[in-house]
């Protein structure tokens, strides 16, 4: 007898692919953050924003190529719009976490950035998988 599973192998495979893509984007984020905030001593909040924007772009390109089917729910233009909306929410989350950890709790900036990137990773996957790239959804009017 075949058992029913709440999570399909396709869903697990997609999450693993997104995890790898997210890891590449996170390494991009960390490298930029380390160079500009830790070595060059630029403001960590400004650098956090820059690192997040670049890493989000890397994540989008790799996600469309290896994880999600692009142009299914939305036109490419609307899809890109929604990716940026999700990313802006993630950027705000990233900056708030950085500020709370570094300025209020005095956690070291690289550890703070790792925590922020981890939290934002889950937000991005859930929002992109369930909204932006959901293949069984109908297009939503903007």
Secondary structure, 3 states (H helix, E strand, C coil): CCCCCCCCHHHHHHHHHHHHHHHHHHHHHHHHHHHHHHHCCCCHHHHHHHHHHHHHHHHHHHHHHHCCCCCCCCCHHHHHHHHHHHHHHHHHHHHHHHHHHHHHCCCCHHHHHHHHHHHHHHHHHHHHHHHHCCCCCCCCCC
